[in-house]
Amino acid sequence: MAAAGPQPPSSTPPRTSPVLHHGASEERGLQKIWQSRSVAAWGLWPVSQLYRALIALRRLLYRTGVFTSEHPGRPVVVVGNVIAGGAGKTPVVIALVKHLQAQGLHPGVISRGYGRRSRDCRAVTPDSLPSDVGDEPALIARSLAAGPAVPLFVAPRRITAARALLAAHPHTDVIVCDDGLQHLALQRDIEVCVFNDQGVGNGFLLPAGPLREAWPRPMDLLLYAGSVPPLASPPPPAFALRRNLAAYALRSDGTQVPLASLQGQALHAVAAVARPGDFFAMLRARGLTLARTDALPDHYDFDSWKGNSNKRNQVICTEKDAVKLWTVSPDALAVPLVLDIDPGFFEALDARLRGHVPPMSPLSSPA
């Protein structure tokens, strides 16, 4: 990683002015509780048992047919997590789609479009507004825009998005679902679970811990940063995932700015993600000076953001935030997240997908 350049002897290190919005402070407080079995966690444990019972009842209703579950008629790969907060699943979706394209397949993507103001089913394009489609689908569409066209649809029910996608793009031969491990109304063929470096935290269910459902549970493939989380028996194939910042930032027009060229400047870092502290730490590890940090609630819409009061400080943000922040701060720089995924993951994915794709697809052909 790049190191900070030498500073003049007369200079004094700038003081970081952290700004933690109310919603973000609540999220950070819960995440701190979720990392250990503290008194606060045990105090919430009885509520988590009620949550456990509701999850079990819901699964039972799907299993007995009271609630219906449907399959769209194409292989479905769900990429999600079992913990609340960011685990890096959206960059995994982007990497997975690019891999499938490299194999000669025609993938499509579906999503709920969390955080959007609309409630309909619609196609997502690189020009779609995040407020209409959600920030993560907007990021996926823009990240894939340079390659072959990838249809992407959002809807409150993923099966609705899948039907619309296939009606408009019948040549699609595999559907990747961004999030949705707990969306039982959509039947799936392969489940990919992503963990960040905090793993399962204290192992409690919400709200006493970070788990959305009991873990460990059966899973097809697992990606993890940090240490391997507890695994079900038999254990699913688990592969390492490393996250780093790109060596450059992006302007709103798509041009690149080397991060090394920003060393020595006073920066105003903004992050509206589940773990903004990780982003700030990675910027500092690149030798960048953060004069101010704004930690905002995940999926923040920036409508009420106060902006950059000190015009001398360059605003720098995550790529996910940029799709919204550029509308109010067009000079902001966005730093992409780069994933280093164990190649064995893609080999294992191809092996599992081979039994589900149509007979004439590239994956079904002999090597």
C-alpha positions in Angstrom: 0.0 0.0 0.0 1.1 3.5 -0.7 2.7 5.3 2.3 2.2 8.9 3.2 4.7 11.4 1.7 7.0 13.4 3.9 5.5 16.4 5.6 7.3 19.8 6.1 8.8 20.1 9.6 6.6 23.1 10.4 3.3 21.4 9.6 1.1 19.9 12.2 -1.1 16.9 11.5 -4.6 17.9 10.7 -7.3 17.0 13.2 -10.0 14.8 11.9 -13.5 16.1 12.5 -15.7 13.0 12.6 -19.4 13.6 12.0 -21.7 10.7 13.0 -25.4 11.3 12.1 -28.1 10.0 14.4 -29.1 7.0 12.3 -25.5 6.1 11.8 -24.7 6.4 15.5 -27.5 3.9 16.3 -26.2 1.5 13.7 -22.6 1.8 15.1 -24.0 1.2 18.6 -25.8 -2.0 17.6 -22.8 -3.3 15.7 -20.6 -2.8 18.8 -23.1 -4.8 20.9 -23.2 -7.5 18.3 -19.5 -8.3 18.6 -19.6 -9.8 22.1 -22.0 -11.5 24.4 -22.2 -8.4 26.7 -24.9 -7.5 29.2 -26.6 -5.4 26.5 -26.6 -8.4 24.1 -28.0 -10.8 26.8 -30.6 -8.1 27.6 -31.8 -8.3 24.0 -31.5 -12.1 23.8 -35.2 -12.8 24.8 -36.4 -10.7 21.9 -34.1 -12.6 19.6 -35.8 -15.8 20.6 -39.1 -14.3 19.5 -37.4 -13.4 16.2 -36.1 -17.0 15.9 -39.7 -18.4 16.4 -41.1 -16.1 13.7 -38.3 -17.2 11.3 -39.1 -20.9 12.0 -42.8 -20.3 11.5 -42.2 -18.5 8.2 -40.1 -21.4 6.9 -42.7 -23.9 8.0 -45.4 -22.0 6.1 -43.3 -22.1 2.9 -42.4 -25.8 3.4 -46.1 -26.8 3.9 -47.3 -24.7 0.9 -49.3 -22.1 2.8 -46.9 -19.5 1.3 -46.0 -20.2 -2.3 -42.5 -20.3 -3.7 -41.7 -20.2 -7.4 -38.9 -20.9 -9.8 -38.4 -18.6 -12.9 -37.4 -21.5 -15.2 -33.7 -20.5 -15.4 -30.9 -21.4 -13.0 -30.9 -19.0 -10.1 -27.8 -18.0 -8.1 -28.5 -16.0 -5.0 -25.7 -14.0 -3.5 -26.5 -12.8 0.0 -25.5 -12.8 3.6 -27.0 -13.9 6.9 -25.8 -10.9 8.9 -27.2 -7.4 9.1 -25.0 -4.8 7.6 -22.6 -4.9 4.7 -20.7 -8.0 3.8 -19.6 -7.0 0.3 -22.2 -9.0 -1.6 -22.8 -6.4 -4.4 -19.2 -6.4 -5.6 -19.4 -10.2 -5.5 -22.4 -10.0 -7.8 -20.5 -7.8 -10.2 -17.5 -10.1 -10.2 -19.8 -13.2 -10.6 -21.6 -11.7 -13.6 -18.4 -10.8 -15.3 -17.1 -14.4 -14.8 -20.3 -15.9 -16.2 -20.0 -13.7 -19.3 -16.4 -14.8 -19.7 -17.7 -18.4 -19.8 -20.0 -17.5 -22.7 -23.2 -17.3 -20.7 -25.9 -14.6 -20.8 -26.6 -13.7 -17.2 -29.3 -11.3 -15.9 -29.6 -9.7 -12.5 -32.6 -9.2 -10.3 -32.8 -7.2 -7.0 -35.4 -5.8 -4.6 -33.9 -2.4 -5.1 -33.6 -1.6 -1.4 -34.1 2.1 -0.4 -35.8 3.2 -3.6 -38.9 5.4 -3.6 -40.7 3.5 -6.3 -42.5 0.2 -5.7 -43.0 -1.0 -9.2 -41.1 -3.6 -11.3 -38.7 -1.9 -13.7 -35.6 -2.3 -15.7 -32.4 -0.7 -14.5 -30.0 1.1 -16.9 -26.7 2.9 -16.2 -28.6 6.1 -16.4 -31.3 5.1 -13.8 -31.7 7.3 -10.8 -30.8 5.5 -7.5 -34.0 6.9 -6.0 -36.0 5.0 -8.6 -34.1 1.7 -8.6 -31.9 1.6 -5.4 -28.3 2.5 -5.0 -26.9 -1.0 -5.3 -28.7 -1.9 -8.6 -27.6 1.5 -9.9 -24.0 0.7 -9.0 -24.3 -2.8 -10.6 -25.7 -1.4 -13.8 -23.0 1.3 -14.1 -20.2 -1.1 -13.2 -21.3 -3.5 -16.0 -22.0 -0.8 -18.6 -18.6 -1.1 -20.3 -19.1 -4.8 -21.1 -21.7 -6.8 -22.9 -25.3 -5.8 -22.0 -26.6 -7.3 -18.8 -30.4 -7.0 -18.2 -31.2 -5.9 -14.6 -34.7 -5.7 -13.1 -35.9 -4.6 -9.7 -39.2 -5.5 -8.0 -40.4 -5.9 -4.4 -40.8 -9.6 -5.2 -37.8 -11.1 -6.9 -39.9 -13.6 -8.9 -41.7 -10.6 -10.5 -38.4 -9.1 -11.5 -37.3 -12.5 -12.9 -40.4 -12.9 -15.0 -40.1 -9.3 -16.4 -36.4 -9.9 -17.1 -37.1 -13.1 -19.0 -40.0 -11.7 -20.9 -37.8 -8.8 -22.2 -34.6 -10.9 -22.6 -35.6 -14.5 -23.3 -32.0 -15.4 -24.2 -30.9 -15.1 -20.6 -29.6 -18.5 -19.4 -28.8 -17.8 -15.7 -30.2 -15.3 -13.2 -28.1 -13.8 -10.4 -30.1 -12.4 -7.5 -28.4 -9.6 -5.6 -29.4 -10.4 -2.0 -32.3 -12.7 -1.1 -31.0 -15.6 0.9 -34.0 -15.0 3.2 -36.4 -14.3 0.3 -38.0 -17.8 0.3 -40.7 -16.9 -2.3 -37.9 -17.3 -4.9 -36.7 -20.8 -5.5 -33.0 -21.0 -6.2 -30.4 -23.5 -7.4 -27.2 -22.2 -5.9 -26.8 -20.1 -2.7 -23.6 -18.1 -2.1 -23.2 -16.6 1.3 -20.7 -13.7 1.9 -19.2 -12.8 5.3 -17.1 -9.8 6.2 -14.2 -10.0 8.6 -16.4 -9.8 11.6 -17.9 -13.2 10.8 -21.1 -14.1 12.8 -20.2 -11.6 15.6 -21.6 -12.9 18.9 -23.6 -15.6 17.2 -27.0 -14.2 18.4 -30.0 -13.5 16.2 -31.3 -10.0 15.7 -31.6 -7.7 17.7 -29.2 -9.3 20.2 -26.7 -10.1 17.4 -26.1 -9.6 13.7 -27.7 -12.8 12.4 -30.8 -12.7 10.2 -31.2 -16.4 10.6 -29.7 -19.2 12.6 -26.2 -20.1 11.6 -24.6 -22.4 10.6 -27.0 -23.7 8.0 -26.6 -25.6 4.7 -25.1 -23.5 1.9 -23.7 -24.2 -1.5 -20.7 -21.9 -1.5 -19.2 -19.5 1.1 -17.0 -16.5 0.7 -15.4 -15.0 3.8 -13.0 -12.2 4.8 -11.0 -12.8 7.9 -11.4 -16.2 9.6 -13.7 -19.0 8.4 -17.1 -18.8 10.2 -18.6 -21.8 11.8 -19.8 -24.2 9.1 -22.6 -26.7 8.9 -22.0 -30.4 8.6 -21.1 -31.4 5.9 -19.3 -28.1 5.5 -19.8 -26.1 2.2 -16.8 -25.2 0.1 -15.4 -22.0 1.7 -13.1 -19.5 -0.1 -11.2 -16.5 1.0 -12.3 -13.0 0.0 -10.0 -9.9 0.3 -11.3 -6.4 -0.1 -9.0 -3.5 -1.1 -9.4 0.0 -2.5 -8.5 0.6 -6.1 -5.3 2.6 -6.7 -7.4 5.3 -8.2 -10.6 7.4 -7.7 -13.2 8.2 -10.2 -14.6 11.5 -11.2 -18.3 11.8 -12.2 -17.3 11.7 -15.9 -15.5 8.4 -15.5 -11.9 9.7 -15.6 -9.4 8.4 -13.1 -7.4 10.2 -10.4 -4.5 8.2 -8.9 -4.9 8.0 -5.1 -1.2 8.7 -4.8 -1.8 12.2 -6.3 -4.1 13.0 -3.4 -1.5 12.4 -0.7 -0.8 15.5 1.3 -4.3 17.0 0.5 -6.9 17.6 3.2 -9.8 15.3 2.3 -13.5 15.2 3.4 -14.4 11.5 3.4 -18.0 10.5 3.2 -19.5 7.0 3.6 -23.1 5.9 3.8 -22.4 2.2 4.1 -22.9 -0.4 6.8 -19.3 -0.1 8.1 -18.0 3.4 7.1 -15.0 3.1 9.5 -13.6 0.4 7.2 -13.6 2.8 4.3 -11.9 5.5 6.3 -9.3 3.1 7.5 -8.5 1.9 4.0 -8.1 5.5 2.8 -5.7 6.3 5.6 -3.8 3.1 4.8 -3.3 4.5 1.4 -1.5 7.4 3.0 -4.4 9.9 2.6 -5.2 12.7 5.1 -8.8 12.8 6.2 -9.5 16.3 7.6 -13.2 15.3 8.1 -15.2 12.1 8.0 -19.0 11.8 7.6 -20.4 8.5 8.7 -23.9 8.3 7.4 -26.7 5.7 7.7 -26.5 2.9 5.2 -28.4 3.7 1.9 -28.5 7.4 2.9 -30.1 9.5 0.1 -28.0 12.6 0.7 -31.1 14.9 0.3 -30.4 16.5 3.7 -26.6 16.2 3.6 -25.0 19.5 4.6 -22.3 19.2 2.0 -18.7 20.3 1.9 -18.6 23.4 4.1 -14.9 23.7 3.6 -14.5 24.0 -0.2 -10.7 23.5 0.1 -11.3 19.9 1.2 -11.8 17.5 -1.7 -14.8 15.2 -1.0 -14.0 11.5 -1.4 -16.6 8.7 -1.1 -17.4 5.0 -1.8 -18.4 4.1 -5.3 -21.8 3.0 -4.0 -22.4 6.5 -2.5 -21.2 8.3 -5.6 -24.3 7.3 -7.6 -26.3 9.5 -5.3 -23.7 12.0 -4.0 -22.7 13.2 -7.5 -26.1 14.8 -7.9 -25.4 17.2 -5.1 -21.6 17.2 -5.1 -20.5 16.6 -8.7 -16.8 17.2 -7.9 -16.7 14.3 -5.4 -14.2 11.5 -6.1 -15.4 7.9 -5.7 -12.9 5.1 -4.8 -13.9 1.6 -6.2 -13.6 -1.5 -4.1 -11.5 -4.2 -5.6 -12.1 -7.8 -4.7 -9.6 -10.6 -4.7 -11.6 -13.8 -4.8 -10.0 -17.3 -4.5 -10.1 -18.7 -8.1 -11.3 -22.0 -6.6 -14.6 -20.2 -5.9 -15.4 -19.7 -9.6 -14.3 -23.3 -10.4 -16.7 -24.6 -7.7 -19.5 -22.3 -9.0 -19.0 -23.6 -12.6 -19.1 -27.2 -11.4 -22.5 -26.6 -9.6 -24.0 -24.5 -12.3 -23.1 -27.1 -15.0 -25.9 -29.3 -13.9 -28.5 -26.6 -14.2 -27.7 -24.7 -17.4 -29.4 -25.7 -20.7 -27.7 -28.5 -22.6 -26.3 -26.3 -25.4 -24.8 -23.7 -23.1 -21.0 -23.3 -22.9 -20.8 -24.7 -19.3 -22.6 -27.9 -20.3 -20.1 -28.7 -23.1 -17.1 -31.0 -22.3 -13.9 -29.2 -21.4 
